[in-house]
Structure formats: C-alpha cells, structure tokens
Amino acid sequence: MPKNQKASDIFREFLRQGKNRITPERFEILDAALEFDGHFSTDELFISMKNNKSRVSRATVYNTLELLTQCNLLSQRNFGDNMNRYESNYRRKFHDHLICLDCGRIVEFTNDKVNNIQQEICDALGYESSSYSFNIFVKCKNKKECPYHSGK
C-alpha cells in the first residue's frame, strides 16, 4: 500500500492518461518526494533514496520528477542559483519564498497582500491566474549571528 494513497491515485491516473508506464519505481519516487522535508534537487532526492537502500536509477528519478511536476503534485523552483529544486504541492498551502544570498537559507511565507496583488494584476490585464511564484532575494542582517551562514 502506498504511503500517500490519494497522491498515488492522482499520479496513476495522470500516467494512464498520458500513456506512460506505471511502475513501482515511479511510486517509490513519489513517496520519497512527498516526504522530503523542504526543497530538494534531483540529486538530493536520488542520494536520499540511495541512502535508504533504493535501487532506483538517477535517470528514473529525473524523468519521474518531471512527470510529478506536470501533474502538479510537485512544483519546480529556481531560487536564482541555476539549480532546479522541487517541493510538494500535495496537501500544502500556497506560499512564497525569501532566499538569502549570503547563507542560502530559504524561508517560506504566506501573505494575503501578495496574493491579492497578483490577482489584481491579472484582472487589470485581462488574464486568469493559473499560478505564480514570488521570491524575495535578501542578505543576512547580522552574518555573525546567522546559524546558516558558513563564512561566505
């Protein structure tokens, strides 16, 4: 029995409709991705799975993350460092990101004003919002007291 049955059902139907193969490895990746704490790169997920004795290939992880993004169970993010990261959309409230250019910390936040502004812009320009991504790039105010700062 998959750990995330409803997400598994959504993914299975997406694969079926797209005439993609339905394999146990893809559902193992789904579970690992949904349970990963925070944002992750493909390689981070792959290494985590290998450390947990998975036999899944790196190529399967890459391909499956693309499929999970297409069916909206994951979101792909780029925080300005030319590295794609992923995060779960499943059972999560929409949020935005604050990214520290000094220490690399990523802080998630929600703010109704941001959501309202993006909606107002869409309405004013005659569009319907499908999704949006709002990132604020910052620097540590006090590098000496930042627990994430590594002396950059």
N, C-alpha and C positions, 0 to 999 in steps of 0.2 A: 504494500500500500504506500503510495507516495506521501511525503510529509505535507505537501500543500495540495490537497486533492482538487480544490476548485481551480487553482492556477494550472494544475496538470490538465484538467478538463479543457480549460481555455486554450492551452498550448496544443493539446492533442487535436482539437477542432481546427485550429489555425493550420497545423501541419497537414491535416487531411484535406482541407480546402485548397491548399497550395500544392497538393500532390507531392509533399515532402515525406521522406521516410520517417516512420515513427519508431525510434529506437530507445532502448533503456538508457544508453549513454546521454541522450538529449535530456531525459528527465532527471538523471543524476546531476547534470549541469544546472538545470532549472532549480532544483532543490538547493544546490550549493550557492547559486547566485542570490536566491531569495533569502538565504540565511546569512550571507556575508554581512558583517557589521560595517556599515558605511559605504564609501565609494571604492571601487576596485577597478584595476586594469585587467585586461585579459590574462596577462602573465601572472598577476597576483592571484587570480582565481585558479588558474592552472596549477600553480605551486601549492596553494592551499589544498586543492583536491589531491595532488600527488602526495602531500604530507599526510593525508588521510587515507592513503593506500588505494586511491583510484587508479584505474588503468586507462582512463580516457586520454585520447591524444590531444595535443595542442591545437591541431587543425580542427578537430571536432569542437573544442571549446570556442575557437574563433567563429566558426560557422554557426554554432548554436546561439552564441550571444547576439549575432546579427539577427537571427530568426526571433529571438525573445524580444529584441528591440522593435522589430517590425510588428509584432503582435501586441506591443505596448505593455508587456509585463516588466520590461526594463526600460530605462532611459539612458541614452548615451550622452555623456557630458564631456566638454573640453574646458578646462579651467585655465587656459592661457599658457600651458606648458607643452603644447603639441603632443599630449598624451590623452588618448581616449579613455574615459572612465565610465563605469556603469553604476547604476543604483536601481534598486527595486522600485517599481510603481505599485506593486501589489499591496493592497491594504495600507497605503501610505497617503497622508495628506500632502497636497501640493505644497512645495516650499521653494525658496530661493537660496542663493549661496553667497557667502562672504569668504573670499580667498586671500590669505595672507601671502604676499610676495616674499616676505622675509623667512618665515618658518614653514610655509606650505600648509598650514592648518586650514581646513575647510569647515566653516560653521554654517549650519542650516538654520534658516529663519523663515517665519511667515509674517506677512504684513498686509493687511487688507488694503491699504493705500496703494501698494504696488499693483495688486490685482486689479483694483478699480482703475488705475491709470492705464494699464494695458488694455482694459476693456473700453475705456473712453476713446483711446487712440484708434482702436479697431472700428468702433461705431462712427467716429468722425470721418474716417477714411473709407467707410463703406465695406468693411470686412467683418467676417465672423471669426473669432479667435478659435484656433484649434489647440494650441498650446503656446507656452512662452517659457523663456529661460532668462532669469535676471541674476547676474553675477556682479558683485562689487569687489574690486581688487584693492587691497589695503596693505599697510605695513604696520608692524608691531609698534605701539607707542613706547613701550619700555622693553627693549630686547633683553635686558639683563634679567627681568622677572618672567619672561615668556617661557613656560615649560616645554614648548615645542621648538624653540629656537636652538639651532645647532652651530651657531657662530658664523653664519653666512655673512 
